[in-house]
Amino acid sequence: MLNDVLLELFTGFLKQPYGASLIVKGKPGSGKTTFALELIDSIRNVSPAFYVSTRFSNEPLKAKFPWLSEISSSSKERVRGKDDMNEVFRENFNKLEKMIEEGRVSRSFAFTGEPGLVLNIQEILPELELLYRFISENINKSPVVVIDSIEALAEKYDLDPGLLFSVIQKDLVENSGANIILIMESDKEISLDYYADGVVRMSFGISKNFLIRTVTIEKLRGVSIGSNPVYLYSLENGRFHSFSRDNITYPAQRIKNIKKPDEKQFEVSLGTESLSKLLSTGTDKIPLGSVIMIHRETPSNFVDSYVNLLKNNLIKISAMNGRGIVDVTSSNYESSRIFVNCFDPEWLKHYITLERTDKTSPFIINIGGKSMLEDIPKDVLEYYLTSSKRPYMYIFSTDFLRFTYGDSFFGDLSTVINSVRPSGIIMIIADDEEYKKIYHYASFAVHVNDINGYVMMNSNTSDLYLASIEKDTDKWPDIKLSEVV
């Protein structure tokens, strides 16, 4: 899989000039096998790969990864004999073979980290016979092997998983230069974590009534994992996909691509096409007179940056089409600075802000801060918007209103909404406390949350989307929504 931030990180780990062992652990259903196979898929064109399976059937996996038949131990002929395996290191194989013959090995064997041993490859562990043969055939080619799972393989032959790991680590990783991915059916910390070169834990849980899947990198020798080792991922359509944390940046030059004017007078585009996944209209357009509420459910800088982008996209598409915008938000200063750098000066004539200032400007409404009804009566708004087309965009944020007017804004807001909605649409950016008091005003609501530094959006209790950034030809950022499953 291409363009997956987490798979790229682990691909770099496996491409280091020496063998490495990676433990992938987690409870059943967390997607460990899918992750391991996606990782193999990303490197199998440059590194030989082999999959040792203890599953009853690999057919469901083959439906998603058709190439699995070519590299699976279950589909290979088990050739007896070991005289052609001259390249692979097998000292620990031989040690354990002797211990087995003497009856000194069982599952009660305690793993101490001492050099491991391995089994009678002729009769006792045919899976490892194939594994050693594969490594021998691909010595010095950085082969990659997935063992799924090491506990099941050890249990099948009544052996201690630590002993099996020790053998593989010493023979195949440290002395033969192979890369081994070991899947484990537990997400708890174990002694093997210390000896492995990399450890990743996959888990899932319920957050705000949604299933959230997380990958935590606990160790990855030789690779920088950054300041936040926790990633969100999805198993949509049975494939692994991790999500990146995107910084929002705006272009340093003016936008050149002018959108064809939208002449419709009874609906308004919000400027973010992916919102069609959240709105009951099935598009990013909402009818004249609608109130769309952007609910900042959990406060964070990440949430603020994405909410501001939603607002800026609405302003951008409206200004390009000559429609009037009234910005009554705490971020209007930041938006103004962006628009001065990116917008044609003609577009800015349609952008009006409300500020507590003495500045005189045809694009700033000076307010006193005593009452919303006194500061922004309908006739004043109409006066400032006379050179712009309808429908107009009225954008409010509850943090600005509370800071300016205190709790009195709650009563006035309803009056203001009812007076302006016949001429346009209203966007209200509401923090959690205020949202609970005014949500009944909303025709549409989008909830925005921060989970481990990822911004999530939803409009109902059944579908959750992760927000990421994609840029157009002018390098203007837009929001892309990917379903989290």
N, C-alpha and C positions, 0 to 999 in steps of 0.2 A: 504494500500500500504506500502511495506517495503522499507527501505533504502532511504527514502525521508527526507532530512534534515529539511524541513519546517514542514512537517506533524509530525515528531518526536518532534519538538519543541512544537507544539500546543497540541499534545497528552500529553506531560508532564504538560502543563498548565491545561488541563482538569482532570488530575489524582491527582491534589492537594487535600488535605483532607478537602475540603469545596466547596460549590457551587461557580460557576463563570459564569459571562455573557460575551459573546464575540460578538461584532458587526463586521459583515463582510459587507463592503460597497464598492460600485463601480457601474459604469454605466452598462446598459444592455449589455450582451455579454462578460463581463470581466471574467466570469467563477466562480462567487460567489457560485452558487448552486453546481457546480461540486466540488469545493474546500470543501464545507461543507460536502458533501456526502463522499468524499474521507476521510475526517477526521473521520466521523462516521464509515466508513468501517475499519479504523485502530484500533478502540477501541470497536466495537460492540460485540466482543467475550468476553469482560470482563465487559462492562457496558451496561445496558439496553438503547436502543435508540428509538427515536420517531421522525417522520417527519411530521410537520404541513404544508400543502401545500395550496396555494391559486391559483395554476395554473389551467388552463382549462383541461390539461391532463398531467399525469405523465408518459405516455407510452414511450416517447423518453428517459427519465431518466432510466426507468426500463430496457431498452435494454442494458444500460451500467452497471446498478447496479440491477441485478435481485432480490436481497434480499429486495429491497425497498418496495415491496408489503407487506412484513411482518411487516413493521414498520410505514407505511404511514397512516395518519388520513383519507385519502380518501377511504381506504379499510377496515376501521373498523366500526363495527356497533355502532351507536350512542345510547348509553344506557341512558335513562332518569333516573333522580333521583340522589340524592347525599348523601343518608344516609349511603352508604358504604365507603365514602371518609372521614374517621376519622383521618387519619394520616397527610395529607397534610395541610399546613398552609393556611387559607382562609379568614383571617380578612379583607384584602383589597378587596377581592371578595365581601364580604358582604357590605362593605361601598359603593362601587360603585353601587351595586344592589339597595341599598336604594336611591342613588342619581338619578339613572335612573327612578325609580318609581316616584320620585318627579319632574322629568323633568328638572333636573339641570345639565345634561351632554350633550355635543355636541362636534363636531369637533373643535369648537372655544375654548375649554378648554385649557388653557395655562399650559404647563408643568413647574412646579417649583422645582421639586426634592423632594417635600413633599411625605410622604408615599402614595403609589398609591392605587388604588381601582380596582375592577373588576366587571364584568358584570353579568347580570342575566344568569347564565350558563344553565338554563332550556330552555330558548327561544331565547336569543339574540345572544350568541356566542357558537354555538355547537362545534366549533373547540377547544375552551378552556375548554369546558366540558370534552372532551376526553383527553386534555392535563393534566388537574388537576387529572383526574382519573388515568392516566398513572403514574404521579408522586406519587400519593398515593399508587399505587400497588408496586412501586419500591423504596419506601422511604428507606434511609440508604444504597442504592446500587449505589450512584453516577450516577443517570440516566442522559442521554444527549438528549437534544431536539433541533431540528432545526425548526425555524419558517421562512417560505419562502413565502412572505416577510412580515415584520411587518407593513410596510406602506400599502400594499395591504389589509392585514387583517383589519387594522384600517379603511381604506376607505370603505371597504365592509359594515361595520356597522356604518359608519358616526361618527367615534371617532378620537380623537387626538392620533397620534402615541406615543407621550411622555407620555400620560396617560396610554396607554396600556403597554408601557415599564416599567413604575413605578410600576404597579400592578405585573407584572411578576418578576421584580427584587426583590421586597419586599417579596412577597408570596413564590415564587418558588426557587429563588436563595438564598437570605439571610436567610430565615426562614425554608426552606425545604431541602436545600443542593443540589438542582439540578443544572446541567450545561445547560445553554441555549445559543444557537447560533442564533443570530438574523440577518437575511439578510436584507440589506437596499439598495434601488435602487438609491442611490446618493453617490458620492465620496467626497462630501463637508463636512467640519467640522460642527458639530451640537452640541447642548447642551447635547444630550444623551451620547456623547463620554465621558464626564466627569464622568458620573455615572456608565458606564460599566467598568468591570474589564479588558477587553481587547478590542482593536480596531485594525482592519486590513483593509487596503485599497488596492483594486485591480484595476489596470488600464492598459491601453494599448495605444501605440502611435507609430508613424513612426520614425525610426532612420536609417539614411543612406539607405532609401528606403525599409526598412524591418519593419514588425510589431513586436514590442517588448512588452512583457507582464511583468509587475512588481507587486510584492506584497510588500507593505510597512507596517511594524509593527509599529503602532503609540503608542501602550501601551500593556503591557502584565504583569499584576501584579503577583509577585511571581516567575517570570522566567527571567533569564538573556537573553537579546536579542543580546548581543555583540555590537561591535562598528559600524557595518554596518547593519541596519535593513531593507535593500532593497534586495529582492531576485527576480531573473528571474524565470519565469515558462512557461510551455507549456500546451496546451490543445490537444495534439496529440491524435487522435482516440477518442476524447470526454472524455478523462480522464485527471485529474490534475497531473502534475509532476513538482516539483521545482528542481532547479539546485544548486549544492553546489560549493563553491569556493575552489579549491584544491591547496595545496602547493606542489611544485615539489621537491621531495627528491630522491637522488640516493642511491644505496646500499652501505653499509659500507665494503663489502667484494667483492672478485672477482667473476665474473660471471662463473657459472659452466656449464650451458646448452649451448652447442655449436650448432649453426644452421648448418644444412647440407649445404655444399657449393653449390652455385648457379652457374652452369657452363655456363649459357647462356651468349653469348658475345654481343648480340644486344639489350638487355634491362637491366635495373637496377632497383632493388627494393629500394624504399626510406626508408624502415624500419618502416613505420607507416601505418599499414593496413587500418586504417580508412580513409586515404587520398583517397581511392578508391571512396569515396562519392563526392570528389571534382574534380577528374581528369577525363578527357574525355576518358581515356583508360579503365575506369571501374575497374581498379586495382590500387595498389600502385606502379606499375612498369611503367617506362617511357622508350622510345626508346633511343638507343645510339645517341649521338649528340644533345639531347634535352637540353633546358635551362628552368629550373623551377625557377620562381621568387617568393620569399616569401615577400609580401608587408606589411611592418609594417605601416598600415594606420593610427593608432593612437598610439603615443608613451606612454608606461607605463612599469612599472616593470613586471606586469602580462604578457603583450604581449612579452616582452623580454624573460621571462622564458620559454614560450611555443615555441617561435621561436627557441631558443637555443636547446630545446628538439627535435624539428624537425631536426635540424642540427645534434645533437648528435646521433639520431637514424639512420640517414643515415651513419654517420661515423661508428657506432657500427656494423651494418650489413655488411658494406663493409670491415671493418678490420677483422671481423670474417671469411669472405670468401677470405681473402688474397688480396683484391683489394686495389690499391693505392688511398690515399686521400691527397689533398693539401688544407690546411685550411688557407684562407686569410681573416680572420674576426677579429673583435674587441674582440670576446669572446674566441679566441683560447687558451688563458692562462687558463681560467676557465674550458674549455673542457679538456685540458691536465691534469689538477689536478684530474678531475673526472675519466679520463681513466686510470691514473696511479693506482688509488685505485680499479677500477672495471675490467680492461682488463687484459688478459694474456699478459705478456711482449712480446710474439711473435707477437701478433696483433699490438702492438704499432710500430713495424718496418715499418708498412705500412702507418703510419700517419705522414705527413710532415706539418710543419707550416712555415709561413713567418713572420719574426720579424726584427725590427730595433735593432740589438744587435751585440755585438762582440763575443758572445759565439760560440764556435766551436762544431758542433754536426751533425751527419749524418742525423738527422731528423729535422733540422732547416735550412731554406734558409735565409741567411742574406741579407737584402735589404738596399739600400742607400736612397731611398725616393725621388729620382729626377724624375724617369719615370718608369711606369709599364713595358714598353717594354724593358728597360735596366735591370730591377730587375728580371723579370720572363720570360726570353725567353724560347721558347719551348724546346730547347735542354737541358737547365738546369733542367727543370721539368722532362724530360725524364730520365736524369741522376739519379735524386733522387728517381725515381720510378722504377728503373730497376729490383729490387727484388720483385716487386708486380705485380699482375695480372691486366689485363684490363677487362672491361672498368674502367677507373680511375674516381675519383670524384674530381671536382674542385669547391671549395666553396668560394665565395666572399661576403663581406658585404660593402655596400656603405659608411657607417660611417667610416670604417677603410680606405677605398680608398681615401675618401675626406680628412681625417685627414692627411694621409701620402703624397698624391700627389696634394691636392687641386682640383680645377675644371678641371685640365688637364686630370684627369683619364677618363672623359667621352669619349674622342676620342680614348684613348689607349685601353679602355675596349673592344670595338668592335673588334679591331685587335687581342687581346688576346683570346677572345671567339672563333673567327674563326680559330685560330691556334690550339686550344686544343680540340675543340668539336669532331673531328674525332676519338679521342682516349678515349672519355668518355662522361660524362654528366656534366652540370654546374648548380650549385645552386647559385642564387644571392639573398642575403637578402638586401632589399631596403627600406629605409625610404620614406615617402610620396613624398617629394620634388624631390628626385632622381628618384623614380619610374616613375613619370610623364614624365621624360626625356628619360628613357631607357626601358619602358615597351614593346616597339616594338621588343626587343630582345627575349622576352619570348615565349617559346613554350607552357608553362603552367604558370598560375599565381594563387596564393593563397593569399587572402586578410585577414589580421589579425587585429582585432579591440578589444578595451577594452570598455565595456559598464557596468557601475556600478561595476567594479571590476571583471567582467566575460570576458573571452576571447572568441571571436566569430570568425568563419572562413567562408569564402565563396569564390566561384570561378566564380559565375555568379550573376545576379540580381534577381533571383527567389528563391534560396535556401540558407538558413542561418543555420549554425550549431554552437552549443555551445561546447567548448572544455572542457573536464574533464580528470581526470587521473585514469588509472587502472594499476595495477602492475602485472608482471609475477611472476613465482615461484622464480626467483632470486631477486625479489623486484626492478627490473628495471622498471621505469615509462614508460608508453606509453599513447598516446593520444586517447581518445574515443570521437567521434563526435556524438552529438544528435541533430536532426533537431528541430528548433524552429518554432512552429506553434501556 
